[in-house]
Amino acid sequence: MLFRTPDEWRFAVHFDEPRGVADGRLDDPAPSGEPGTAQAALHRRAEELAHRRLEIAWREADGPGWWTGTVTGCGPLRP
């Protein structure tokens, strides 16, 4: 989940294996930045957290300024 607030972009990433949640804010882009730029930044963050390459499909969520990403494919674990 990715969402824009007046002050920043926020996120929550839910993992199945191992089970857990990572949440926080993106340092970049600015809250006025384009959603695609924020999605790319969160994509990179999710790959860092998962230690693997991820393919993510984005769609707008129910609320304005909210997006949901779904992992559609992933690569092998990186050391």
NORVENPE-V292089 format. One record per residue. N is the residue number from 0. RES is the residue in one small letter. OMEGA is omega in whole degrees, 0 to 359 (NA if undefined). Layout:
n->[N	N]
res->[RES	RES]
omega->[OMEGA	OMEGA]
This chain:
n->[0	1	2	3	4	5	6	7	8	9	10	11	12	13	14	15	16	17	18	19	20	21	22	23	24	25	26	27	28	29	30	31	32	33	34	35	36	37	38	39	40	41	42	43	44	45	46	47	48	49	50	51	52	53	54	55	56	57	58	59	60	61	62	63	64	65	66	67	68	69	70	71	72	73	74	75	76	77	78]
res->[m	l	f	r	t	p	d	e	w	r	f	a	v	h	f	d	e	p	r	g	v	a	d	g	r	l	d	d	p	a	p	s	g	e	p	g	t	a	q	a	a	l	h	r	r	a	e	e	l	a	h	r	r	l	e	i	a	w	r	e	a	d	g	p	g	w	w	t	g	t	v	t	g	c	g	p	l	r	p]
omega->[178	178	182	171	178	186	186	170	180	181	169	179	180	180	175	183	347	184	178	180	171	178	181	181	175	178	181	16	176	181	177	182	181	178	180	178	178	178	178	179	179	176	179	180	179	177	177	181	183	183	178	175	181	169	185	174	182	172	177	177	185	183	177	181	180	177	176	176	178	177	181	178	179	178	180	176	175	178	NA]
